């Protein structure tokens, strides 16, 4: 006989999408204040080859690791959260292969697929991925849903500006994969889809505040990533020749 379950959500726990967006934007502002060149990179006024190419590489690595986290989260979701599991499964099915779009661009910068396979993530990425596994095991799926939503919100808010800046600096042919990815996300409305998972994952009166706390943690780790990226690029960019 089939097992039936009731998915109960305490509506007092609701975090509105507008509130989440305000919180994410405020945390990004803190990131811009503390990390060199991060604001300029995101508003399209700074673009440098080593910085951008390593950013593409880390994006590919993080997408692959994030797909593994989502798969693990799907495995751990309780039977009482069937709607959440179904939504996450839909997202996973649509996300697999997105890394190949960025890989096509990265090859144009002279970085091969085997080099990507051998690349170790920045420490901030390792901390991010490890934190999500911890949260899944000890606190449930909400943190992963918040991260997935933030990734899509970030992409919608910043990636077109960044990609157009790269196209202006390096040429349109160098960003074809990135532009394709932006189009796919827009068509599939991943921002809306992933906020639905946050709503489905919130089950107690404390979960709205918990979701905002996760956002704060995640943006801080993203800031640490851009700090590492800044140092990496500074070390590999030749100093300007002076007369």
N, C-alpha and C positions, 0 to 999 in steps of 0.2 A: 504494500500500500504506500502511495506517495506521501512523503512527509510534507506537511504544510507549515508555513511560518507566517508571522505577522511582522511587518516592518514598521516599527513605531519610531517616530521622530518627535522630540519635544520641540514644538514650534517656537518656544521662547529662546531656543538656542540659535535661531536663524541669524546669519550674517548676510546682509544684503550685498549684492554685487557692487553697488556704488560705494559702500563702506569699505569693501575689500580693495577696490581700485584706489580710493583715497589713501588707505593705509600703505599700499604698495608704492604709490607715487611719493609719499612722504619718506618712506624708507629709502627709495632710490635717491631722493634729494640728499639724504645723509651720506649715501655712497659717493655721490658726486663731490660732496664737500671734502671727503677724506682721501680719495684716490686720485693721484695725478693722472691727467689726460682723460679720465673716464667721461666727464661731462662733454668734452670736445669730441670724443669718439662717438658719443650717442647723439650729439646734435649735428654731426656731419662736418665739423670744422677741423678735425684731426684725422688723418689717415696715413699710415706708414706700412710698408710692405711686410717687414718681419712681424709687426704687431698683428696685422690683419691675417696673415697666413697662419700664424700660430693660433689665433682665435678660431679660424676655420677648423684647424686640426682638433682643438679641444672641443669644439662643437660636435664633431663627429664622434669622438670618444665618449662624450657625455650623453649623446643620444643613445648610443649602444648600451652604455651602463644603465641609463634610465629605463630603457626597454626591459632590461633584466630585472630591475627593481619593480617595475609595474607588473611583470609576469609573476614575481614572487608575491607581490601584494595581492594579486588576483587569486593566487593559491591560498593565501591566508585569510581572505575575507570570509566571514562566517556565513553559514547557510541562511541566516536571517537577513542578509543584505543582498538579496538577489538582484534588485534594480541597480544597485551600485556595481555589482559584478558585471552585469550586462553592459552598462555604460562604459566601464573601464575596458572590457573586452573589445568593444567597438573602437575605442580610441587606440588600443594596441594594434588592432588590425589595420587601422589607417596610418599609424606611425611607422610600422616596419618598412624599411627601405628608404626612409627620408634621409638617412645619412649618406646614401649614394649620391644625392643631389649635391651635397656639399663636397663630396669626394671628387666629383667631376671638376669643380672649380679648383680644388686644392691641387689637382694634377697640373693645372695650367700655371700654378706657382712653382712647379718643379718638385712637388712632394708626392711620392708614389703611395699606392695602397699598402705595400709591405712596410713602408716607413710609418704609416699610420698604425698598423698592427703592432709595431714594436714600440710605439710611443707610450711613455708612462704619463698618466694624467698629472696635472698640477696637484699639489698637496690639498689645496682647497677643494678640488673636485673629489678627491678621495674622502675627505671629511664629509662633504655633502652626501655622497652615496652611502657612506657608513652610517651617517645620522639617520637616513631614511630607513635603512634596514633595522636599526635600533628602534625607531618609532613604530614601525610595522609590528615588530615582535612584542613591544611593551605597551604601546598606546593605541594600536589599531591603524586603520587605513587613512585617517584624516590628513596626516602630514603629507603623505604621498599625493593625495588629491590637491592639497594646497600648492605643492610644488608644481604639479602638472599644470594647474591653472595659471600660476605665476609665469611659467615658461611661455605659455601661449599669450598671456597678456603682454609680457615683455616683447615677444616677437611682433605682436600687433602694434605696439607703441613705438618700437625703436628700430626694428630690423630693416624696414624699407629705407629709412633715413641712412642707416649705416651702409646698406648695400648700394644705394645711389651714390654715396660718397666714394665707395670703392670703385664703382663704375667710372666715375669722373676721374679718379686718380689713375686707375690701371687699365680701363677700357671695358666696354660693355661685354665683350666675349669672356671676360674673367669672372663674371658674376651670373652667368646664365643659370647655373644650378640653384644659386641662392634666390634668384628672382622666381624661379619655378616653385621653390618651396614656399615662398610667400604667397603665391597664387593658390597653391594647394590648401594652405591653412585658412585662407580667406574663404575658399569655396566650401570647406568642410566645417566652418565656424567652430574651430576647436576652443576658442575662448569661451563661447557659450556652453559647449558640450562639457568642458572641464569644470566650469562653475557648477553645473548640474551635479557633478560628482561630489563637490564640497557640500552642497545641500543634502545630498543623499547620505553622506558620511556623518553629518552632524546628528547626534542622537541624544545629547544631554544639554542641560541649561548652561553648562560651562563651555560648550564647544565653539561658540562664536568667538569668545576671547582666546581660546586655545588656537583657533585658526589664525588669528591675528598674530599671536605669539610665534607660530610657525613661520609666518611671512617675515617677521622681523629676523628670525634666525637665518632664513634662506637668503634674504637680501644681504645680510652681513657676510655670509659665505661667498656670495657672488662678488661682493666688494673685495674680499680677500683674493678671489680669482683675478679680478682686474688689477689688483696690486701686483700679484705674481706675474701677470702678463706684461705689465709696465716694466718691471725689473728685467724680465726675459728679453724684451725688445730692446731695452736700453743697452744691454750687454752685447747684442748682436748687430746693432746698427752702427755702421762706420761713422766716426766723427767727421764733421764737415771739414773740407780742406780750406785752409786759410792762406791768403797770399802772404 
